């Protein structure tokens, strides 16, 4: 995925270094570079994913989607949604439009959260990289722990009955009759364009704010900060790694090389994986977009439940692999 945006990265570096004569080694240059690159990348992905989801929605009725993910036993819904999230190559920000689509289709809230957690956290590219770098045991533990976190998190949120914490516009969109298969392609495309523009207008400011803060963290926090303060012998290493990972933004595949570097510096595997899961499953840009979709209480509940799950997984990995 990053290869597609490589020209943007090259152009940004040329503008900052060659045209504006900024020091390529400075923290400011690194932060600005991160901000421009990720802004273009995230908004492009958002537009493409929202448009694609809208087109797909035009072929499927809410009743069909609801039937698949509305089993009489709620835990089954969470497992199915988590498994679906595993095979969808979305980052946190681009998974949110599907999350909204599930809610609008009447899928139980707990199942939608299981998808929202699993989709960015369990990445097929990261699975391959972990297999090559650390072997099948680490890879399998990563998959199972990510799926377990998504299922338990979604199940817990479903039991809390927090549908009232979603913003009203999420439910208002269900009034659109997008499921009639007799629509022409022109009608479907026009609907998708309108829906995409409407969604981006609702979330663009939150995306910008999230990327800006992530750029500051990325540019001014030393790369070896985690290795310095989260060594294996420190009890607070896992919570610290989780908290450090939240302001950053990257997909799982992009974090794996850093995982390898940190383990080489002596950071315990559980601590490193907790960091990776926090980056991909609890990213700040995700929270900024979710702020437009749901109320603060639900966001904090989501972050707390998933964060606890990630930390438990980190401690478990450190215990098993020590």
TORKOL-4160 file (C-alpha; in steps of 0.2 Angstrom, whole numbers, padded with zeros to 4 digits, m for minus):
322
<pt num="1" X="0000" Y="0000" Z="0000"/>
<pt num="2" X="0014" Y="0012" Z="0004"/>
<pt num="3" X="0022" Y="0009" Z="m0013"/>
<pt num="4" X="0006" Y="0018" Z="m0021"/>
<pt num="5" X="0010" Y="0034" Z="m0011"/>
<pt num="6" X="0029" Y="0034" Z="m0014"/>
<pt num="7" X="0028" Y="0048" Z="m0026"/>
<pt num="8" X="0019" Y="0059" Z="m0013"/>
<pt num="9" X="0034" Y="0055" Z="m0001"/>
<pt num="10" X="0047" Y="0059" Z="m0014"/>
<pt num="11" X="0038" Y="0075" Z="m0019"/>
<pt num="12" X="0036" Y="0081" Z="m0001"/>
<pt num="13" X="0054" Y="0078" Z="0002"/>
<pt num="14" X="0059" Y="0088" Z="m0013"/>
<pt num="15" X="0047" Y="0103" Z="m0008"/>
<pt num="16" X="0054" Y="0103" Z="0010"/>
<pt num="17" X="0073" Y="0100" Z="0007"/>
<pt num="18" X="0076" Y="0107" Z="m0011"/>
<pt num="19" X="0063" Y="0120" Z="m0013"/>
<pt num="20" X="0061" Y="0127" Z="0005"/>
<pt num="21" X="0079" Y="0122" Z="0011"/>
<pt num="22" X="0074" Y="0114" Z="0027"/>
<pt num="23" X="0087" Y="0103" Z="0036"/>
<pt num="24" X="0083" Y="0085" Z="0032"/>
<pt num="25" X="0089" Y="0079" Z="0049"/>
<pt num="26" X="0078" Y="0091" Z="0059"/>
<pt num="27" X="0063" Y="0086" Z="0069"/>
<pt num="28" X="0053" Y="0100" Z="0061"/>
<pt num="29" X="0056" Y="0093" Z="0044"/>
<pt num="30" X="0052" Y="0075" Z="0049"/>
<pt num="31" X="0036" Y="0081" Z="0057"/>
<pt num="32" X="0030" Y="0092" Z="0042"/>
<pt num="33" X="0035" Y="0077" Z="0031"/>
<pt num="34" X="0024" Y="0065" Z="0041"/>
<pt num="35" X="0009" Y="0077" Z="0041"/>
<pt num="36" X="0009" Y="0080" Z="0023"/>
<pt num="37" X="0012" Y="0062" Z="0018"/>
<pt num="38" X="m0001" Y="0055" Z="0030"/>
<pt num="39" X="m0014" Y="0068" Z="0026"/>
<pt num="40" X="m0014" Y="0064" Z="0008"/>
<pt num="41" X="m0013" Y="0045" Z="0011"/>
<pt num="42" X="m0027" Y="0045" Z="0024"/>
<pt num="43" X="m0039" Y="0056" Z="0014"/>
<pt num="44" X="m0036" Y="0046" Z="m0001"/>
<pt num="45" X="m0039" Y="0030" Z="0008"/>
<pt num="46" X="m0055" Y="0037" Z="0016"/>
<pt num="47" X="m0062" Y="0043" Z="m0001"/>
<pt num="48" X="m0059" Y="0026" Z="m0009"/>
<pt num="49" X="m0065" Y="0016" Z="0005"/>
<pt num="50" X="m0081" Y="0026" Z="0008"/>
<pt num="51" X="m0085" Y="0026" Z="m0011"/>
<pt num="52" X="m0082" Y="0008" Z="m0012"/>
<pt num="53" X="m0092" Y="0004" Z="0003"/>
<pt num="54" X="m0106" Y="0015" Z="m0004"/>
<pt num="55" X="m0106" Y="0005" Z="m0020"/>
<pt num="56" X="m0106" Y="m0012" Z="m0011"/>
<pt num="57" X="m0121" Y="m0006" Z="0000"/>
<pt num="58" X="m0131" Y="m0002" Z="m0015"/>
<pt num="59" X="m0132" Y="m0020" Z="m0019"/>
<pt num="60" X="m0135" Y="m0027" Z="m0002"/>
<pt num="61" X="m0151" Y="m0024" Z="0008"/>
<pt num="62" X="m0149" Y="m0020" Z="0027"/>
<pt num="63" X="m0159" Y="m0035" Z="0030"/>
<pt num="64" X="m0146" Y="m0047" Z="0023"/>
<pt num="65" X="m0132" Y="m0039" Z="0032"/>
<pt num="66" X="m0142" Y="m0039" Z="0048"/>
<pt num="67" X="m0146" Y="m0057" Z="0046"/>
<pt num="68" X="m0128" Y="m0062" Z="0044"/>
<pt num="69" X="m0122" Y="m0053" Z="0059"/>
<pt num="70" X="m0137" Y="m0054" Z="0070"/>
<pt num="71" X="m0136" Y="m0072" Z="0077"/>
<pt num="72" X="m0147" Y="m0076" Z="0092"/>
<pt num="73" X="m0131" Y="m0079" Z="0102"/>
<pt num="74" X="m0122" Y="m0062" Z="0103"/>
<pt num="75" X="m0104" Y="m0070" Z="0105"/>
<pt num="76" X="m0107" Y="m0078" Z="0088"/>
<pt num="77" X="m0109" Y="m0061" Z="0080"/>
<pt num="78" X="m0093" Y="m0055" Z="0088"/>
<pt num="79" X="m0083" Y="m0070" Z="0082"/>
<pt num="80" X="m0090" Y="m0068" Z="0064"/>
<pt num="81" X="m0087" Y="m0049" Z="0064"/>
<pt num="82" X="m0069" Y="m0052" Z="0071"/>
<pt num="83" X="m0066" Y="m0065" Z="0057"/>
<pt num="84" X="m0072" Y="m0053" Z="0044"/>
<pt num="85" X="m0061" Y="m0039" Z="0051"/>
<pt num="86" X="m0046" Y="m0051" Z="0049"/>
<pt num="87" X="m0048" Y="m0053" Z="0031"/>
<pt num="88" X="m0052" Y="m0035" Z="0027"/>
<pt num="89" X="m0036" Y="m0025" Z="0023"/>
<pt num="90" X="m0041" Y="m0008" Z="0031"/>
<pt num="91" X="m0032" Y="0003" Z="0043"/>
<pt num="92" X="m0042" Y="0010" Z="0058"/>
<pt num="93" X="m0047" Y="0026" Z="0048"/>
<pt num="94" X="m0053" Y="0017" Z="0033"/>
<pt num="95" X="m0062" Y="0004" Z="0043"/>
<pt num="96" X="m0074" Y="0017" Z="0051"/>
<pt num="97" X="m0085" Y="0019" Z="0036"/>
<pt num="98" X="m0089" Y="0001" Z="0036"/>
<pt num="99" X="m0092" Y="0002" Z="0055"/>
<pt num="100" X="m0105" Y="0016" Z="0051"/>
<pt num="101" X="m0112" Y="0005" Z="0037"/>
<pt num="102" X="m0115" Y="m0009" Z="0049"/>
<pt num="103" X="m0123" Y="0002" Z="0062"/>
<pt num="104" X="m0135" Y="0009" Z="0048"/>
<pt num="105" X="m0139" Y="m0009" Z="0042"/>
<pt num="106" X="m0145" Y="m0013" Z="0060"/>
<pt num="107" X="m0130" Y="m0024" Z="0065"/>
<pt num="108" X="m0128" Y="m0025" Z="0084"/>
<pt num="109" X="m0116" Y="m0012" Z="0091"/>
<pt num="110" X="m0105" Y="m0025" Z="0099"/>
<pt num="111" X="m0102" Y="m0034" Z="0083"/>
<pt num="112" X="m0098" Y="m0018" Z="0074"/>
<pt num="113" X="m0085" Y="m0015" Z="0087"/>
<pt num="114" X="m0077" Y="m0032" Z="0085"/>
<pt num="115" X="m0075" Y="m0028" Z="0067"/>
<pt num="116" X="m0068" Y="m0011" Z="0070"/>
<pt num="117" X="m0054" Y="m0018" Z="0082"/>
<pt num="118" X="m0050" Y="m0034" Z="0071"/>
<pt num="119" X="m0048" Y="m0025" Z="0054"/>
<pt num="120" X="m0033" Y="m0014" Z="0058"/>
<pt num="121" X="m0026" Y="m0025" Z="0071"/>
<pt num="122" X="m0024" Y="m0041" Z="0062"/>
<pt num="123" X="m0016" Y="m0037" Z="0045"/>
<pt num="124" X="m0011" Y="m0051" Z="0033"/>
<pt num="125" X="0005" Y="m0042" Z="0028"/>
<pt num="126" X="0010" Y="m0041" Z="0046"/>
<pt num="127" X="0006" Y="m0060" Z="0048"/>
<pt num="128" X="0018" Y="m0064" Z="0034"/>
<pt num="129" X="0032" Y="m0053" Z="0041"/>
<pt num="130" X="0030" Y="m0059" Z="0058"/>
<pt num="131" X="0031" Y="m0077" Z="0052"/>
<pt num="132" X="0047" Y="m0073" Z="0042"/>
<pt num="133" X="0055" Y="m0063" Z="0057"/>
<pt num="134" X="0050" Y="m0073" Z="0072"/>
<pt num="135" X="0042" Y="m0089" Z="0067"/>
<pt num="136" X="0025" Y="m0097" Z="0067"/>
<pt num="137" X="0022" Y="m0097" Z="0086"/>
<pt num="138" X="0023" Y="m0078" Z="0087"/>
<pt num="139" X="0013" Y="m0076" Z="0072"/>
<pt num="140" X="m0001" Y="m0088" Z="0078"/>
<pt num="141" X="m0001" Y="m0079" Z="0095"/>
<pt num="142" X="m0002" Y="m0063" Z="0087"/>
<pt num="143" X="m0018" Y="m0069" Z="0077"/>
<pt num="144" X="m0026" Y="m0077" Z="0091"/>
<pt num="145" X="m0023" Y="m0063" Z="0103"/>
<pt num="146" X="m0029" Y="m0050" Z="0091"/>
<pt num="147" X="m0045" Y="m0060" Z="0087"/>
<pt num="148" X="m0048" Y="m0063" Z="0106"/>
<pt num="149" X="m0046" Y="m0044" Z="0110"/>
<pt num="150" X="m0059" Y="m0040" Z="0096"/>
<pt num="151" X="m0072" Y="m0053" Z="0101"/>
<pt num="152" X="m0071" Y="m0049" Z="0120"/>
<pt num="153" X="m0071" Y="m0030" Z="0117"/>
<pt num="154" X="m0086" Y="m0031" Z="0106"/>
<pt num="155" X="m0095" Y="m0042" Z="0117"/>
<pt num="156" X="m0092" Y="m0031" Z="0132"/>
<pt num="157" X="m0098" Y="m0016" Z="0123"/>
<pt num="158" X="m0113" Y="m0025" Z="0117"/>
<pt num="159" X="m0118" Y="m0030" Z="0134"/>
<pt num="160" X="m0116" Y="m0011" Z="0140"/>
<pt num="161" X="m0130" Y="m0006" Z="0128"/>
<pt num="162" X="m0122" Y="0010" Z="0123"/>
<pt num="163" X="m0132" Y="0013" Z="0107"/>
<pt num="164" X="m0138" Y="0030" Z="0114"/>
<pt num="165" X="m0119" Y="0036" Z="0113"/>
<pt num="166" X="m0119" Y="0036" Z="0094"/>
<pt num="167" X="m0123" Y="0052" Z="0085"/>
<pt num="168" X="m0140" Y="0054" Z="0078"/>
<pt num="169" X="m0134" Y="0057" Z="0060"/>
<pt num="170" X="m0127" Y="0039" Z="0060"/>
<pt num="171" X="m0145" Y="0032" Z="0062"/>
<pt num="172" X="m0153" Y="0045" Z="0050"/>
<pt num="173" X="m0143" Y="0038" Z="0036"/>
<pt num="174" X="m0153" Y="0022" Z="0037"/>
<pt num="175" X="m0167" Y="0032" Z="0029"/>
<pt num="176" X="m0158" Y="0031" Z="0012"/>
<pt num="177" X="m0165" Y="0017" Z="0001"/>
<pt num="178" X="m0148" Y="0011" Z="m0006"/>
<pt num="179" X="m0153" Y="m0007" Z="m0008"/>
<pt num="180" X="m0164" Y="m0007" Z="m0023"/>
<pt num="181" X="m0155" Y="m0018" Z="m0036"/>
<pt num="182" X="m0164" Y="m0010" Z="m0051"/>
<pt num="183" X="m0154" Y="0005" Z="m0049"/>
<pt num="184" X="m0143" Y="0010" Z="m0064"/>
<pt num="185" X="m0124" Y="0011" Z="m0062"/>
<pt num="186" X="m0125" Y="0030" Z="m0064"/>
<pt num="187" X="m0137" Y="0031" Z="m0050"/>
<pt num="188" X="m0126" Y="0020" Z="m0039"/>
<pt num="189" X="m0111" Y="0031" Z="m0043"/>
<pt num="190" X="m0120" Y="0047" Z="m0040"/>
<pt num="191" X="m0126" Y="0040" Z="m0023"/>
<pt num="192" X="m0108" Y="0034" Z="m0019"/>
<pt num="193" X="m0101" Y="0052" Z="m0023"/>
<pt num="194" X="m0114" Y="0061" Z="m0013"/>
<pt num="195" X="m0112" Y="0049" Z="0002"/>
<pt num="196" X="m0092" Y="0050" Z="0001"/>
<pt num="197" X="m0092" Y="0069" Z="0001"/>
<pt num="198" X="m0105" Y="0070" Z="0015"/>
<pt num="199" X="m0095" Y="0058" Z="0026"/>
<pt num="200" X="m0078" Y="0067" Z="0023"/>
<pt num="201" X="m0086" Y="0084" Z="0027"/>
<pt num="202" X="m0091" Y="0077" Z="0044"/>
<pt num="203" X="m0074" Y="0070" Z="0049"/>
<pt num="204" X="m0061" Y="0080" Z="0039"/>
<pt num="205" X="m0057" Y="0092" Z="0054"/>
<pt num="206" X="m0055" Y="0078" Z="0066"/>
<pt num="207" X="m0043" Y="0069" Z="0054"/>
<pt num="208" X="m0032" Y="0084" Z="0052"/>
<pt num="209" X="m0031" Y="0087" Z="0071"/>
<pt num="210" X="m0026" Y="0068" Z="0074"/>
<pt num="211" X="m0013" Y="0068" Z="0060"/>
<pt num="212" X="m0006" Y="0085" Z="0066"/>
<pt num="213" X="m0003" Y="0078" Z="0084"/>
<pt num="214" X="0003" Y="0062" Z="0077"/>
<pt num="215" X="0016" Y="0072" Z="0067"/>
<pt num="216" X="0022" Y="0081" Z="0082"/>
<pt num="217" X="0025" Y="0064" Z="0091"/>
<pt num="218" X="0033" Y="0056" Z="0076"/>
<pt num="219" X="0045" Y="0071" Z="0073"/>
<pt num="220" X="0050" Y="0075" Z="0091"/>
<pt num="221" X="0049" Y="0059" Z="0101"/>
<pt num="222" X="0066" Y="0050" Z="0099"/>
<pt num="223" X="0065" Y="0034" Z="0090"/>
<pt num="224" X="0074" Y="0024" Z="0104"/>
<pt num="225" X="0062" Y="0031" Z="0117"/>
<pt num="226" X="0053" Y="0015" Z="0119"/>
<pt num="227" X="0069" Y="0004" Z="0120"/>
<pt num="228" X="0076" Y="0016" Z="0133"/>
<pt num="229" X="0061" Y="0016" Z="0145"/>
<pt num="230" X="0052" Y="0000" Z="0142"/>
<pt num="231" X="0065" Y="m0014" Z="0144"/>
<pt num="232" X="0060" Y="m0031" Z="0149"/>
<pt num="233" X="0064" Y="m0029" Z="0168"/>
<pt num="234" X="0052" Y="m0015" Z="0171"/>
<pt num="235" X="0034" Y="m0019" Z="0177"/>
<pt num="236" X="0027" Y="m0004" Z="0168"/>
<pt num="237" X="0034" Y="m0008" Z="0151"/>
<pt num="238" X="0018" Y="m0015" Z="0144"/>
<pt num="239" X="0007" Y="0000" Z="0149"/>
<pt num="240" X="0020" Y="0012" Z="0144"/>
<pt num="241" X="0022" Y="0004" Z="0127"/>
<pt num="242" X="0003" Y="0004" Z="0124"/>
<pt num="243" X="0001" Y="0023" Z="0129"/>
<pt num="244" X="0016" Y="0027" Z="0117"/>
<pt num="245" X="0008" Y="0018" Z="0103"/>
<pt num="246" X="m0009" Y="0027" Z="0104"/>
<pt num="247" X="m0004" Y="0044" Z="0097"/>
<pt num="248" X="0006" Y="0036" Z="0082"/>
<pt num="249" X="m0003" Y="0031" Z="0066"/>
<pt num="250" X="0003" Y="0017" Z="0055"/>
<pt num="251" X="m0004" Y="0000" Z="0048"/>
<pt num="252" X="0002" Y="m0016" Z="0056"/>
<pt num="253" X="0014" Y="m0020" Z="0041"/>
<pt num="254" X="0022" Y="m0003" Z="0043"/>
<pt num="255" X="0025" Y="m0006" Z="0062"/>
<pt num="256" X="0033" Y="m0023" Z="0060"/>
<pt num="257" X="0050" Y="m0017" Z="0055"/>
<pt num="258" X="0050" Y="m0006" Z="0071"/>
<pt num="259" X="0045" Y="m0022" Z="0080"/>
<pt num="260" X="0060" Y="m0031" Z="0074"/>
<pt num="261" X="0072" Y="m0016" Z="0078"/>
<pt num="262" X="0065" Y="m0015" Z="0096"/>
<pt num="263" X="0067" Y="m0033" Z="0100"/>
<pt num="264" X="0085" Y="m0032" Z="0094"/>
<pt num="265" X="0087" Y="m0018" Z="0107"/>
<pt num="266" X="0081" Y="m0029" Z="0121"/>
<pt num="267" X="0063" Y="m0024" Z="0122"/>
<pt num="268" X="0052" Y="m0040" Z="0127"/>
<pt num="269" X="0041" Y="m0047" Z="0113"/>
<pt num="270" X="0025" Y="m0044" Z="0123"/>
<pt num="271" X="0029" Y="m0026" Z="0126"/>
<pt num="272" X="0033" Y="m0024" Z="0107"/>
<pt num="273" X="0017" Y="m0032" Z="0102"/>
<pt num="274" X="0007" Y="m0022" Z="0114"/>
<pt num="275" X="0015" Y="m0006" Z="0106"/>
<pt num="276" X="0011" Y="m0013" Z="0089"/>
<pt num="277" X="m0007" Y="m0017" Z="0093"/>
<pt num="278" X="m0010" Y="0000" Z="0101"/>
<pt num="279" X="m0003" Y="0009" Z="0086"/>
<pt num="280" X="m0015" Y="m0001" Z="0074"/>
<pt num="281" X="m0030" Y="m0003" Z="0085"/>
<pt num="282" X="m0030" Y="0013" Z="0096"/>
<pt num="283" X="m0023" Y="0026" Z="0085"/>
<pt num="284" X="m0027" Y="0044" Z="0088"/>
<pt num="285" X="m0033" Y="0048" Z="0071"/>
<pt num="286" X="m0046" Y="0034" Z="0073"/>
<pt num="287" X="m0052" Y="0043" Z="0089"/>
<pt num="288" X="m0053" Y="0059" Z="0081"/>
<pt num="289" X="m0064" Y="0052" Z="0067"/>
<pt num="290" X="m0075" Y="0042" Z="0080"/>
<pt num="291" X="m0078" Y="0058" Z="0089"/>
<pt num="292" X="m0089" Y="0064" Z="0075"/>
<pt num="293" X="m0098" Y="0047" Z="0075"/>
<pt num="294" X="m0100" Y="0044" Z="0093"/>
<pt num="295" X="m0100" Y="0052" Z="0110"/>
<pt num="296" X="m0085" Y="0054" Z="0121"/>
<pt num="297" X="m0091" Y="0041" Z="0134"/>
<pt num="298" X="m0092" Y="0027" Z="0121"/>
<pt num="299" X="m0075" Y="0032" Z="0114"/>
<pt num="300" X="m0067" Y="0031" Z="0131"/>
<pt num="301" X="m0076" Y="0015" Z="0135"/>
<pt num="302" X="m0070" Y="0007" Z="0118"/>
<pt num="303" X="m0052" Y="0013" Z="0122"/>
<pt num="304" X="m0052" Y="0007" Z="0140"/>
<pt num="305" X="m0058" Y="m0010" Z="0135"/>
<pt num="306" X="m0047" Y="m0013" Z="0120"/>
<pt num="307" X="m0032" Y="m0005" Z="0130"/>
<pt num="308" X="m0034" Y="m0017" Z="0144"/>
<pt num="309" X="m0035" Y="m0032" Z="0132"/>
<pt num="310" X="m0019" Y="m0026" Z="0124"/>
<pt num="311" X="m0010" Y="m0024" Z="0140"/>
<pt num="312" X="m0016" Y="m0042" Z="0146"/>
<pt num="313" X="m0010" Y="m0049" Z="0130"/>
<pt num="314" X="0007" Y="m0040" Z="0132"/>
<pt num="315" X="0010" Y="m0047" Z="0149"/>
<pt num="316" X="0004" Y="m0064" Z="0143"/>
<pt num="317" X="0017" Y="m0064" Z="0129"/>
<pt num="318" X="0031" Y="m0058" Z="0141"/>
<pt num="319" X="0027" Y="m0072" Z="0153"/>
<pt num="320" X="0025" Y="m0086" Z="0140"/>
<pt num="321" X="0041" Y="m0081" Z="0130"/>
<pt num="322" X="0053" Y="m0076" Z="0144"/>
